[in-house]
Amino acid sequence: MSDPAKVRLYHTGLIVNDLDRAMSQMGRALGLRWAPPKESTTPLLGPDGLVGRHVRFTYSLQGPHFVELLEQIDARPYVNLTGGRFIHHLGYYTNDLAAASADLEHHGYRRELSGDEQDGAITRAAFHYNDETPGMWIELVSHEIAVEIGAWIAESAAAAGIPYVSPFDPVPSPPP
C-alpha cells in the first residue's frame, strides 16, 4: 500500500474448524484470552454474486496486534475464491474503504470479496488477493466496523481485567 495514512494493520485472521476448541487450545498454548464469540450472517459480494454466509468469530483480548479466529459455518462465499476457504489474512482498517480498495487493486491485489455495494461504493469490508502470496489475503475493514470491533474488544477486555490499547485511533495524516 503506497499511502500508509490510508490503512493500519490491526489483526491476523485464522480459519479454524471448531472455534471453541481453537480458543481453548490457542489460549492455553499462547496465553491468550478471547472476547465472547460473535456470529455474522452478513452477505458478501463475490464472483458468484451476493452470497449469504454464516461465521462465528472472536478476537484475542491482548493486542494490538490481535488474533482473529473464524469458524466458517457457511463457507459458500469463500469456496470458489483463490486460496479456497482456509484463508489467512492481514486485517487493516481504513477511514476510506473505497480509496484503500482501489489502491490495493492498483498495486496488483484484486478485490475478490466485499460488502454489498451501495450507491456504487463497497461497504463494510473488502478482501484482496495477490497470486504472489498464495493463501494470504488483505482484508480492509471500514471505520464503522472498526468502531464496532473496538468497542466489543474493549468491553470484553475490561470485563476480564485486561488493559486495552486501541489500534483504531484515527489513522494519522501523512507528513506534509
C-alpha positions as a Markdown table, in Angstrom:
| # | Residue | x | y | z |
|---|---|---|---|---|
| 1 | Met | 0.0 | 0.0 | 0.0 |
| 2 | Ser | 1.6 | 3.2 | -1.1 |
| 3 | Asp | -0.1 | 5.6 | 1.3 |
| 4 | Pro | 0.3 | 4.3 | 4.9 |
| 5 | Ala | -2.1 | 7.0 | 6.1 |
| 6 | Lys | -5.0 | 5.2 | 4.4 |
| 7 | Val | -4.8 | 2.0 | 6.4 |
| 8 | Arg | -3.3 | 0.5 | 9.6 |
| 9 | Leu | -2.6 | -3.2 | 10.4 |
| 10 | Tyr | -4.6 | -4.5 | 13.4 |
| 11 | His | -5.1 | -8.2 | 13.2 |
| 12 | Thr | -4.3 | -11.6 | 11.6 |
| 13 | Gly | -7.2 | -13.8 | 10.9 |
| 14 | Leu | -7.1 | -17.6 | 11.1 |
| 15 | Ile | -9.7 | -20.0 | 9.8 |
| 16 | Val | -10.4 | -22.8 | 12.4 |
| 17 | Asn | -12.6 | -25.9 | 12.2 |
| 18 | Asp | -14.0 | -25.5 | 15.8 |
| 19 | Leu | -14.0 | -22.1 | 17.3 |
| 20 | Asp | -14.4 | -23.2 | 20.9 |
| 21 | Arg | -11.7 | -25.8 | 20.7 |
| 22 | Ala | -9.3 | -23.4 | 18.9 |
| 23 | Met | -9.9 | -20.7 | 21.6 |
| 24 | Ser | -9.2 | -23.2 | 24.3 |
| 25 | Gln | -6.1 | -24.7 | 22.7 |
| 26 | Met | -4.6 | -21.4 | 21.5 |
| 27 | Gly | -5.5 | -19.7 | 24.7 |
| 28 | Arg | -3.6 | -22.2 | 26.7 |
| 29 | Ala | -0.7 | -22.5 | 24.3 |
| 30 | Leu | -0.2 | -18.8 | 23.7 |
| 31 | Gly | -1.6 | -17.3 | 26.9 |
| 32 | Leu | -4.4 | -15.6 | 25.1 |
| 33 | Arg | -7.9 | -14.6 | 26.4 |
| 34 | Trp | -10.8 | -14.1 | 24.0 |
| 35 | Ala | -13.7 | -11.8 | 23.5 |
| 36 | Pro | -17.0 | -13.7 | 23.7 |
| 37 | Pro | -17.7 | -15.2 | 20.2 |
| 38 | Lys | -20.0 | -13.4 | 17.9 |
| 39 | Glu | -21.8 | -14.6 | 14.8 |
| 40 | Ser | -22.3 | -12.9 | 11.5 |
| 41 | Thr | -24.6 | -13.7 | 8.6 |
| 42 | Thr | -23.8 | -10.6 | 6.5 |
| 43 | Pro | -23.9 | -11.5 | 2.8 |
| 44 | Leu | -20.8 | -10.8 | 0.7 |
| 45 | Leu | -20.5 | -9.8 | -2.9 |
| 46 | Gly | -18.1 | -12.1 | -4.9 |
| 47 | Pro | -17.7 | -13.7 | -8.3 |
| 48 | Asp | -20.9 | -15.8 | -7.6 |
| 49 | Gly | -22.9 | -12.6 | -6.9 |
| 50 | Leu | -24.2 | -11.7 | -3.5 |
| 51 | Val | -23.9 | -14.9 | -1.3 |
| 52 | Gly | -25.1 | -15.4 | 2.2 |
| 53 | Arg | -22.6 | -16.6 | 4.8 |
| 54 | His | -22.6 | -17.6 | 8.4 |
| 55 | Val | -19.4 | -17.3 | 10.5 |
| 56 | Arg | -18.6 | -17.4 | 14.2 |
| 57 | Phe | -15.5 | -15.4 | 15.3 |
| 58 | Thr | -13.6 | -13.9 | 18.1 |
| 59 | Tyr | -10.6 | -11.7 | 18.8 |
| 60 | Ser | -7.8 | -12.0 | 21.3 |
| 61 | Leu | -8.1 | -9.5 | 24.1 |
| 62 | Gln | -4.4 | -8.9 | 24.1 |
| 63 | Gly | -3.2 | -6.5 | 21.4 |
| 64 | Pro | -2.7 | -4.6 | 19.3 |
| 65 | His | -1.9 | -6.8 | 17.1 |
| 66 | Phe | -4.9 | -9.0 | 17.6 |
| 67 | Val | -5.5 | -12.6 | 16.6 |
| 68 | Glu | -8.9 | -13.3 | 15.0 |
| 69 | Leu | -10.3 | -16.8 | 14.9 |
| 70 | Leu | -13.1 | -17.6 | 12.4 |
| 71 | Glu | -15.2 | -20.7 | 12.2 |
| 72 | Gln | -17.0 | -20.7 | 8.8 |
| 73 | Ile | -20.3 | -22.3 | 9.4 |
| 74 | Asp | -21.4 | -21.5 | 5.9 |
| 75 | Ala | -18.2 | -21.2 | 3.7 |
| 76 | Arg | -20.0 | -20.7 | 0.4 |
| 77 | Pro | -18.7 | -17.2 | -0.3 |
| 78 | Tyr | -15.1 | -18.5 | 0.1 |
| 79 | Val | -15.2 | -21.8 | -1.7 |
| 80 | Asn | -14.8 | -20.5 | -5.3 |
| 81 | Leu | -12.1 | -17.9 | -4.4 |
| 82 | Thr | -8.4 | -18.1 | -4.9 |
| 83 | Gly | -6.9 | -19.9 | -1.9 |
| 84 | Gly | -10.2 | -21.7 | -1.1 |
| 85 | Arg | -11.9 | -21.4 | 2.3 |
| 86 | Phe | -8.9 | -21.8 | 4.5 |
| 87 | Ile | -7.9 | -18.2 | 4.1 |
| 88 | His | -5.3 | -16.4 | 6.2 |
| 89 | His | -5.4 | -12.6 | 6.1 |
| 90 | Leu | -3.9 | -9.5 | 7.4 |
| 91 | Gly | -6.6 | -7.2 | 8.6 |
| 92 | Tyr | -6.4 | -3.4 | 8.1 |
| 93 | Tyr | -8.9 | -0.8 | 9.0 |
| 94 | Thr | -9.4 | 2.4 | 6.9 |
| 95 | Asn | -11.3 | 5.6 | 7.0 |
| 96 | Asp | -11.8 | 5.4 | 3.2 |
| 97 | Leu | -12.7 | 1.9 | 2.2 |
| 98 | Ala | -13.2 | 2.7 | -1.5 |
| 99 | Ala | -9.9 | 4.6 | -1.9 |
| 100 | Ala | -7.9 | 1.9 | 0.0 |
| 101 | Ser | -9.5 | -0.9 | -2.0 |
| 102 | Ala | -8.7 | 1.0 | -5.3 |
| 103 | Asp | -5.2 | 1.5 | -4.1 |
| 104 | Leu | -4.7 | -2.2 | -3.4 |
| 105 | Glu | -6.2 | -3.1 | -6.9 |
| 106 | His | -3.8 | -0.6 | -8.4 |
| 107 | His | -0.9 | -2.4 | -6.8 |
| 108 | Gly | -2.0 | -5.9 | -8.0 |
| 109 | Tyr | -4.3 | -7.1 | -5.2 |
| 110 | Arg | -7.5 | -7.8 | -6.9 |
| 111 | Arg | -10.7 | -7.4 | -4.9 |
| 112 | Glu | -12.4 | -10.8 | -4.6 |
| 113 | Leu | -14.9 | -10.3 | -1.9 |
| 114 | Ser | -16.6 | -7.3 | -0.3 |
| 115 | Gly | -19.6 | -6.0 | 1.5 |
| 116 | Asp | -22.5 | -5.2 | -0.8 |
| 117 | Glu | -22.4 | -2.1 | -3.0 |
| 118 | Gln | -24.5 | 0.9 | -2.0 |
| 119 | Asp | -24.6 | 4.0 | -4.3 |
| 120 | Gly | -21.8 | 2.4 | -6.3 |
| 121 | Ala | -19.4 | 2.1 | -3.3 |
| 122 | Ile | -18.4 | -1.0 | -1.4 |
| 123 | Thr | -19.5 | -1.2 | 2.2 |
| 124 | Arg | -18.1 | -2.6 | 5.5 |
| 125 | Ala | -15.1 | -4.7 | 4.3 |
| 126 | Ala | -13.2 | -5.9 | 1.2 |
| 127 | Phe | -10.8 | -8.9 | 0.7 |
| 128 | His | -8.0 | -8.6 | -1.8 |
| 129 | Tyr | -5.7 | -11.2 | -3.2 |
| 130 | Asn | -2.3 | -11.3 | -5.0 |
| 131 | Asp | -1.0 | -14.6 | -6.6 |
| 132 | Glu | 2.5 | -13.9 | -5.3 |
| 133 | Thr | 1.3 | -14.5 | -1.7 |
| 134 | Pro | -0.8 | -17.7 | -2.1 |
| 135 | Gly | -3.3 | -18.2 | 0.7 |
| 136 | Met | -2.8 | -14.7 | 2.2 |
| 137 | Trp | -5.5 | -12.1 | 1.7 |
| 138 | Ile | -5.6 | -8.5 | 2.7 |
| 139 | Glu | -8.8 | -7.5 | 4.5 |
| 140 | Leu | -9.8 | -3.9 | 4.6 |
| 141 | Val | -12.3 | -3.0 | 7.3 |
| 142 | Ser | -14.3 | 0.2 | 7.2 |
| 143 | His | -14.2 | 2.7 | 10.0 |
| 144 | Glu | -17.8 | 1.8 | 11.0 |
| 145 | Ile | -16.8 | -1.9 | 11.5 |
| 146 | Ala | -13.6 | -0.9 | 13.3 |
| 147 | Val | -15.6 | 1.1 | 15.8 |
| 148 | Glu | -17.9 | -1.9 | 16.5 |
| 149 | Ile | -15.0 | -4.3 | 16.9 |
| 150 | Gly | -13.0 | -1.9 | 19.1 |
| 151 | Ala | -16.0 | -1.4 | 21.4 |
| 152 | Trp | -16.6 | -5.1 | 21.6 |
| 153 | Ile | -12.9 | -6.0 | 22.4 |
| 154 | Ala | -12.6 | -3.0 | 24.9 |
| 155 | Glu | -15.7 | -4.1 | 26.8 |
| 156 | Ser | -14.5 | -7.7 | 26.8 |
| 157 | Ala | -11.0 | -6.8 | 27.9 |
| 158 | Ala | -12.4 | -4.6 | 30.7 |
| 159 | Ala | -14.6 | -7.4 | 32.0 |
| 160 | Ala | -11.6 | -9.7 | 32.1 |
| 161 | Gly | -9.4 | -7.1 | 33.8 |
| 162 | Ile | -7.0 | -6.8 | 30.8 |
| 163 | Pro | -5.7 | -3.4 | 29.7 |
| 164 | Tyr | -7.0 | -2.5 | 26.2 |
| 165 | Val | -4.9 | -0.4 | 23.8 |
| 166 | Ser | -7.0 | 0.6 | 20.7 |
| 167 | Pro | -5.5 | 0.0 | 17.3 |
| 168 | Phe | -8.4 | 2.0 | 15.9 |
| 169 | Asp | -7.3 | 5.5 | 16.9 |
| 170 | Pro | -7.7 | 7.9 | 13.9 |
| 171 | Val | -5.3 | 7.0 | 11.1 |
| 172 | Pro | -2.7 | 9.7 | 11.0 |
| 173 | Ser | -2.3 | 12.1 | 8.1 |
| 174 | Pro | 0.8 | 11.8 | 6.0 |
| 175 | Pro | 3.5 | 14.3 | 6.8 |
| 176 | Pro | 3.4 | 17.5 | 4.7 |
